[in-house]
Amino acid sequence: MISVLGFAYSSILRVGNTRPALCGVRDAAMLGSMGKVIYYVASSLDGYIATEDHNLDWLMAFGFEPFQSHFDQFMAGVGSLVMGSATYDYIRSQDPGSWDYGTLPCQVLTSRDLQAPPDSGVRFSSGDIRRICADAVADAGERNVWVVGGGKVAAQFAEAGVLDELWVTYMPVALGSGRRLLPVTAPIGPMRLAGTTSFNGGAAELRFSLR
């Protein structure tokens, strides 16, 4: 269930053509050895990743079987995670005795005094988003950074210009209101469509490059 949650709880975009130095410089020689910063998320067709009260029943109704193999492939390339405290609280509330991400480095953005799961890679961070991104990139090594969400965290990455790709799986449902996919405060783009994947049940993933 937590895998479905993470798959659902995120969004991205990005400004500019190069990542700021604090988050690592990418020249042609480095592209093959560094991962990417990816916002990977499920969304309703009208651009919401959860209801106003963070409910995901609308998403759970689709099950996870159609997406399992694709999600497993994505996770195999992930070296570190970044998420907001609301996302962290929700995941923990669903299964307080478990943490599906093991010792994978995970920064939770918060100024509150929270508890990390035992023997996990969770640590709590606040401050400049570019520094947080730089730490996440260093944690990930040659693998990708997954910006799990929520939308406000992804928007911060986008507006700081440190997001490489946005992977959105659009579910065939509209919510009318809720937590926005990417609540940026100014236009971002244009983005390039880098790939698509369709799933049984009517969902479709669109992968956008922001570089």
C-alpha positions, 0 to 999 in steps of 0.5 A, a space after each residue: 500500500 505504501 508503494 501506491 502512496 508514494 507513486 501517487 504523492 508528488 509533482 514537478 517542473 523546472 526553470 532554466 537550462 542548467 542545474 545550479 552549481 549547488 545541486 551539481 554541474 552536468 556537462 556531457 562527460 557527466 551525463 552518463 554517471 549521474 542520476 536525475 532528479 525526478 518527480 514521480 506521481 499519480 494525478 487525477 485528470 484535472 491535476 490533483 494528487 489527493 483530496 483536500 484532506 489528503 485522502 487517496 481512496 480514489 487512487 486505491 480504487 484502481 489497485 496497484 497490479 497494473 503498475 507494479 512492474 513499472 514501479 519496481 523498475 523505477 525504484 530499482 534506479 532510485 538512490 535517495 528520496 525527498 518528501 514533505 512532512 505531510 507526505 511522511 506523516 501520511 505514510 507513517 499513519 498508514 502503517 506505523 510499524 513499517 517503512 518500505 524504503 529500508 535504509 534508502 537515504 530519505 530527507 523529510 523537509 520539516 522544521 518539526 521534531 519528528 521521529 524516524 523509523 528504526 534502522 531507516 535512512 530517514 533524516 529531517 532537513 530544512 532550509 535552502 532547497 538547492 542545498 537539500 537537492 545537492 545532499 540528495 544527489 550526493 546520497 543517490 550516487 549514480 542513481 536517481 533522486 525521487 521527489 516523492 511529494 507533495 506538490 508544494 515540495 515538487 514546486 519548490 524544486 521546480 522553481 529552484 531549477 533543480 528538477 530534471 524530469 516530471 513523470 505523471 501517471 494520469 488516472 481516468 478520474 476527475 476530483 474537482 478540487 484537492 491538493 494540486 499536482 504542481 502549485 508553482 507561483 509562476 509559469 515554468 516551461 516549456 517541457 519536452 515530452 520524453 515518453 509515454 506508457 499506457 496501463 490496463 484500466 485507462 491510466 497513462 504516464 507522461 514523462 516530461 524532460 525539463 532540460 
